[in-house]
Amino acid sequence: MIALRSLAFNVAFYVSLIVQMILWTPFYFLAPRKYAWFVPRFWASSSLKLMEWIVGTKTRIEGVENLPDGPFILAPKHQSFWDTIAFFPYLSDPVYILKRELTWIPFFGWYLAKVKMIPINRGNRARALKEALRITQERMADGRQLIIYPEGTRRPVGAEPVYKWGIAEMYATLDVPVVPVAHVAGLYWPRRKFLRYPGTIHARFLPPIQPGLEKNAFMERLIRETEAATDELLIEAAKAADAPPLPSTAVERLKALGEVPLSRA
């Protein structure tokens, strides 16, 4: 049953993406950028609703009161495709730093260009960071919110965190608050896997880290607070009546926390 529902959702997800990109095209490209953001937000919300209807996976996001007004950096855990779309409805004018090759994709790249994302050449890391900082400062002058994943790439739930120094440079240079985001969406929408699992994806916007900290102090606080909240959500998910299968990394993390794992993938 899980396999059939996962197949149905994956098909519906991509069909919805293609159909909506076509149907919304006139409005999207004629509307001002801030109004055009309605389309990605609607697509993200409808995709999560499809997951709820087909797979039985609900979404619960708390801590919205922690989102500042104006520009800030949103720093989520990165475990799943889920966390690339789930936060759109809560941000007024978000922006991503992404590899420039994505903007070369016909139609999809045009969509990215419309909302003025930040394409960079990732071949030279130092140059890429410098260029990203320059363009991000320009974007944030318009009050936009930068979404950046501190670990850079998707990590398995419970895996040892590997935070990159780039977010500390962003924090120091941009002089705006950073809002960490904890979740364990990778249990329900695993990276590099076909299956989707029912349950409730619980995410939490944590209190913002205000500008002004020294870089090392900022990184220590970001990691400590994000990982502590993520551990809480992992324990909650593992103890739920509809707990999803747990990858080995999550099982080992639960053991380290003194918890008895209930299931394993």
C-alpha positions in Angstrom: 0.0 0.0 0.0 2.8 2.4 0.9 4.5 1.7 -2.5 1.2 2.4 -4.4 0.5 5.5 -2.5 4.1 6.7 -3.0 3.8 6.0 -6.8 0.5 7.9 -7.0 1.9 10.9 -5.1 5.1 11.1 -7.2 3.1 11.0 -10.4 0.6 13.6 -9.1 3.4 15.8 -7.8 5.2 16.1 -11.2 2.0 16.3 -13.2 0.8 19.1 -10.9 4.1 20.9 -11.4 4.0 20.8 -15.2 0.3 21.7 -15.4 0.5 24.6 -13.0 3.6 26.0 -14.7 1.7 26.0 -17.9 -1.6 27.3 -16.6 -0.1 30.1 -14.4 2.3 31.3 -17.1 0.3 34.4 -18.3 -0.3 35.7 -14.7 3.2 34.8 -13.5 5.1 36.6 -16.2 2.8 39.6 -16.4 2.4 40.2 -12.7 5.0 42.2 -10.6 7.5 39.9 -8.9 5.9 40.1 -5.4 2.5 39.2 -6.8 4.0 36.5 -9.0 5.2 34.7 -5.8 1.6 33.6 -5.3 2.2 30.9 -7.9 5.1 29.1 -6.2 3.3 29.5 -2.9 0.2 28.0 -4.3 2.1 25.1 -5.9 4.0 24.4 -2.7 0.8 24.4 -0.6 -1.1 22.2 -3.1 1.9 19.8 -3.3 1.8 19.3 0.5 -1.9 18.9 0.3 -1.5 16.2 -2.3 0.9 14.4 0.0 -1.7 14.6 2.8 -4.5 13.3 0.6 -2.6 10.6 -1.2 0.0 9.4 1.3 -1.5 10.6 4.6 1.4 12.9 5.5 0.3 16.1 7.3 2.4 19.2 7.9 2.6 21.1 11.2 4.8 24.2 11.4 5.1 26.2 14.6 7.0 29.2 15.7 5.7 31.6 13.0 5.8 34.3 15.6 9.6 34.0 15.5 9.8 35.3 11.9 11.0 38.9 11.9 9.6 41.6 9.7 11.8 42.7 6.8 14.9 40.9 5.6 16.4 37.9 7.4 18.1 34.6 6.8 16.1 31.4 7.1 18.4 28.5 8.0 16.6 25.1 7.8 17.9 21.6 8.3 18.3 20.1 4.9 17.0 16.5 4.7 14.5 16.3 2.0 12.9 18.0 -1.0 10.1 18.8 1.4 12.2 21.5 3.1 12.8 23.3 -0.2 9.1 24.1 -0.7 7.4 23.9 2.7 8.4 27.4 4.0 7.3 29.4 0.9 3.9 30.2 2.3 5.4 31.8 5.4 7.8 34.2 3.6 6.7 37.4 1.8 9.5 37.5 -0.8 12.1 34.7 -0.4 15.3 34.2 -2.4 17.6 31.3 -2.9 21.2 31.0 -3.8 21.4 28.2 -6.5 23.7 26.8 -9.1 23.5 28.8 -12.3 22.9 25.7 -14.4 19.4 25.5 -13.1 18.6 28.8 -14.9 19.6 27.2 -18.2 16.6 24.8 -18.1 14.0 25.9 -20.5 10.8 27.3 -18.9 11.9 26.3 -15.3 14.9 28.7 -15.6 12.6 31.4 -16.8 10.5 31.0 -13.7 13.6 31.3 -11.6 14.7 34.4 -13.4 11.3 36.1 -12.9 11.6 36.0 -9.1 15.3 37.1 -9.2 17.0 34.1 -7.6 20.8 34.3 -7.1 22.6 32.0 -9.6 26.3 31.4 -9.0 29.1 29.4 -10.5 30.0 26.9 -7.8 33.3 25.9 -9.4 35.3 28.4 -7.4 34.0 28.4 -3.8 35.7 31.6 -2.7 34.6 33.5 -5.8 31.1 32.0 -5.5 30.7 33.1 -1.9 31.9 36.7 -2.7 29.5 36.9 -5.7 26.6 35.5 -3.6 27.2 38.0 -0.9 27.2 40.9 -3.3 24.0 39.9 -5.0 22.3 39.0 -1.8 23.0 42.4 -0.4 21.2 43.9 -3.4 18.2 41.5 -3.0 17.9 42.2 0.7 17.9 45.9 0.1 14.3 45.2 -1.2 13.4 43.5 2.1 13.7 39.9 0.9 14.4 36.8 2.9 17.3 34.5 2.1 16.8 30.8 2.4 20.1 29.0 3.0 20.9 25.5 4.2 23.8 25.7 6.7 24.8 22.1 6.0 24.9 22.8 2.2 23.5 19.4 1.1 20.8 17.0 2.2 21.8 14.9 5.2 20.1 11.7 6.6 18.0 12.2 9.8 20.2 11.7 12.8 23.5 12.0 11.0 26.3 13.9 12.5 25.8 17.6 11.5 28.2 19.2 9.1 27.6 22.9 9.1 29.4 25.0 6.5 31.2 28.2 7.4 29.4 30.1 4.6 26.4 30.9 6.7 28.6 32.6 9.3 30.1 34.8 6.5 26.5 35.6 5.4 25.5 36.4 8.9 28.4 38.7 9.6 28.2 40.5 6.2 24.5 40.9 5.8 23.9 42.1 9.4 20.4 40.6 9.6 18.7 38.1 12.0 19.1 34.3 11.3 16.1 32.1 12.0 17.1 28.4 12.5 14.5 25.8 11.4 14.3 22.3 13.0 12.5 19.4 11.4 12.8 15.7 10.6 11.0 15.7 7.2 13.6 13.2 5.9 11.8 10.4 7.9 8.6 11.0 5.7 10.1 12.2 2.4 13.5 10.5 2.4 16.3 11.8 0.3 17.1 9.7 -2.8 14.2 7.3 -2.1 11.0 6.6 -3.9 8.8 5.9 -0.8 6.8 8.5 1.1 5.4 7.7 4.6 2.3 8.8 6.4 2.4 10.7 9.7 2.9 14.4 10.6 6.0 16.4 9.6 6.5 18.7 12.5 8.8 21.7 11.8 9.7 24.6 14.1 10.9 28.1 13.4 13.3 28.9 16.3 13.9 32.3 17.9 16.0 34.5 15.7 19.7 34.9 16.3 20.1 38.7 16.2 23.1 40.2 14.3 26.2 41.3 16.2 27.7 38.0 17.5 31.2 37.0 16.7 31.3 34.3 14.0 32.4 31.4 16.2 29.8 32.3 18.8 27.1 32.5 16.1 28.0 29.1 14.7 28.1 27.5 18.2 24.6 28.9 19.0 23.2 28.0 15.6 24.3 24.4 15.8 23.4 23.9 19.4 19.9 25.3 19.1 19.1 23.7 15.8 20.3 20.3 16.8 18.6 20.3 20.2 15.3 21.2 18.6 15.8 18.6 15.9 16.5 15.9 18.5 13.3 16.8 20.2 11.4 16.4 17.0 13.1 13.1 16.2 12.1 11.7 19.6 8.6 12.9 19.1 8.4 11.3 15.6 9.9 8.0 16.8 7.3 7.7 19.7 4.3 8.6 17.5 1.6 5.9 17.0 2.2 6.2 13.2 6.0 6.4 13.5 7.7 6.0 10.1 10.6 3.5 9.5 13.8 4.9 11.0 17.1 4.9 9.0 20.1 3.6 10.8 21.4 7.2 11.5 18.2 8.0 13.3 18.3 4.8 15.3 21.9 5.5 16.4 21.0 9.1 17.3 18.1 8.0 19.5 20.4 5.5 21.3 22.9 8.3 21.9 20.0 10.4 23.4 19.1 7.5 25.7 15.9 6.6 23.8 14.7 3.2 22.7 14.1 3.1 18.9 10.7 1.7 18.0 11.3 0.9 14.4 14.0 0.8 11.7 14.1 1.0 7.9 
